[in-house]
Amino acid sequence: MATTGQAASGRGDARLTEKGIYTAALRLVDADGVGALSMRKLAAVLGVNPMSLYHHVPNKAALLRGIKNLVAAQFQPQVDGGTWQEQLHRFATDFRALAHRHPNLIVHSLASPDFIEPEDPFWIGLTGILTSAGVPATEVAPVGAVLTSLFSGFLLAEINGTLGRLAAMRPAPGRAESTAASRAGADANDRFELAVQTLIAGLKAHLPPATAR
């Protein structure tokens, strides 16, 4: 049992473990968004003195990095087995599911240039798939960067509602109304399938003839 002095300073308090702090912070972000996160609110959720948090997390920026790392560690894509097309499809599906579990954090993170780090499971998994697909070693990172940017843009548009709004828009003047109706009727999963198949087709077209299959 922690002494009174330990509880007051935050040292030795069982509530103030790294996982406990970041998990509680993630719940706040999931519920109310990144803008609503503060050290004071987090302390209230944990039931500790706000100053005690600073012994473990120096500021909000560090707190957000910890949350991001916590979520990144949750991404464990099942990419073994099957063709590279099947692996890429599963990879994209798994990451989309993770993004929809934590949409507020994803929208915030996508605005950061260091959203994906070299040691992240996302980058390790994606570059592994590209290697197995036959992308030359010198092109794995550039191709991975393009695919990441395209897929991230899709996720952002899907989560913030832009994709659904555009899908429901009327066609340009002179276009058939039935075309707009058919596209607006496509649900979110249909649009996701179109995005992934487009990425797969683009990657296949980029592969050297001997490896494209």
Solvent accessible surface area in square Angstrom, and as a share of the most:
residue,aa,sasa,rsa
1,M,242,1.08
2,A,37,0.29
3,T,82,0.48
4,T,120,0.70
5,G,50,0.48
6,Q,74,0.33
7,A,44,0.34
8,A,69,0.53
9,S,35,0.22
10,G,0,0.00
11,R,141,0.51
12,G,59,0.57
13,D,14,0.07
14,A,90,0.69
15,R,113,0.41
16,L,7,0.03
17,T,70,0.41
18,E,128,0.57
19,K,146,0.62
20,G,26,0.25
21,I,1,0.01
22,Y,33,0.13
23,T,44,0.26
24,A,0,0.00
25,A,0,0.00
26,L,11,0.06
27,R,138,0.50
28,L,28,0.14
29,V,0,0.00
30,D,50,0.26
31,A,75,0.58
32,D,96,0.50
33,G,13,0.13
34,V,17,0.10
35,G,76,0.73
36,A,29,0.22
37,L,4,0.02
38,S,40,0.26
39,M,17,0.08
40,R,173,0.63
41,K,102,0.43
42,L,1,0.00
43,A,1,0.00
44,A,79,0.62
45,V,74,0.42
46,L,23,0.12
47,G,47,0.45
48,V,20,0.12
49,N,82,0.42
50,P,36,0.22
51,M,132,0.59
52,S,1,0.01
53,L,0,0.00
54,Y,98,0.37
55,H,86,0.38
56,H,74,0.33
57,V,3,0.01
58,P,86,0.54
59,N,70,0.36
60,K,69,0.29
61,A,55,0.42
62,A,11,0.09
63,L,1,0.00
64,L,28,0.14
65,R,141,0.52
66,G,7,0.07
67,I,0,0.00
68,K,37,0.16
69,N,88,0.45
70,L,40,0.20
71,V,7,0.04
72,A,22,0.17
73,A,61,0.47
74,Q,76,0.34
75,F,8,0.03
76,Q,116,0.51
77,P,23,0.15
78,Q,125,0.56
79,V,29,0.17
80,D,132,0.68
81,G,50,0.48
82,G,54,0.52
83,T,75,0.43
84,W,12,0.04
85,Q,38,0.17
86,E,88,0.39
87,Q,25,0.11
88,L,9,0.05
89,H,48,0.22
90,R,80,0.29
91,F,4,0.02
92,A,4,0.03
93,T,56,0.32
94,D,50,0.26
95,F,13,0.05
96,R,33,0.12
97,A,47,0.36
98,L,4,0.02
99,A,0,0.00
100,H,83,0.37
101,R,136,0.49
102,H,18,0.08
103,P,45,0.28
104,N,50,0.26
105,L,4,0.02
106,I,8,0.04
107,V,56,0.32
108,H,81,0.36
109,S,9,0.06
110,L,31,0.15
111,A,91,0.70
112,S,40,0.26
113,P,145,0.91
114,D,72,0.37
115,F,25,0.10
116,I,39,0.20
117,E,53,0.24
118,P,96,0.61
119,E,122,0.55
120,D,11,0.06
121,P,36,0.23
122,F,10,0.04
123,W,52,0.18
124,I,105,0.53
125,G,11,0.10
126,L,4,0.02
127,T,25,0.15
128,G,40,0.38
129,I,1,0.01
130,L,0,0.00
131,T,86,0.50
132,S,58,0.37
133,A,0,0.00
134,G,23,0.22
135,V,7,0.04
136,P,48,0.30
137,A,94,0.73
138,T,120,0.70
139,E,62,0.28
140,V,18,0.11
141,A,55,0.43
142,P,76,0.48
143,V,18,0.11
144,G,0,0.00
145,A,51,0.39
146,V,87,0.50
147,L,15,0.07
148,T,17,0.10
149,S,74,0.48
150,L,102,0.51
151,F,11,0.05
152,S,18,0.11
153,G,39,0.38
154,F,26,0.11
155,L,0,0.00
156,L,60,0.30
157,A,23,0.18
158,E,25,0.11
159,I,37,0.19
160,N,84,0.43
161,G,39,0.38
162,T,48,0.28
163,L,36,0.18
164,G,32,0.31
165,R,145,0.53
166,L,90,0.45
167,A,20,0.16
168,A,70,0.54
169,M,98,0.44
170,R,187,0.68
171,P,35,0.22
172,A,59,0.46
173,P,138,0.87
174,G,89,0.85
175,R,167,0.61
176,A,61,0.47
177,E,103,0.46
178,S,78,0.50
179,T,74,0.43
180,A,15,0.11
181,A,68,0.53
182,S,71,0.46
183,R,112,0.41
184,A,43,0.34
185,G,63,0.61
186,A,13,0.10
187,D,78,0.40
188,A,40,0.31
189,N,90,0.46
190,D,76,0.39
191,R,42,0.15
192,F,6,0.03
193,E,69,0.31
194,L,104,0.52
195,A,21,0.16
196,V,1,0.00
197,Q,89,0.39
198,T,82,0.48
199,L,23,0.11
200,I,16,0.08
201,A,62,0.48
202,G,44,0.43
203,L,4,0.02
204,K,87,0.37
205,A,91,0.70
206,H,97,0.43
207,L,9,0.05
208,P,48,0.30
209,P,130,0.82
210,A,101,0.78
211,T,37,0.22
212,A,35,0.27
213,R,161,0.59
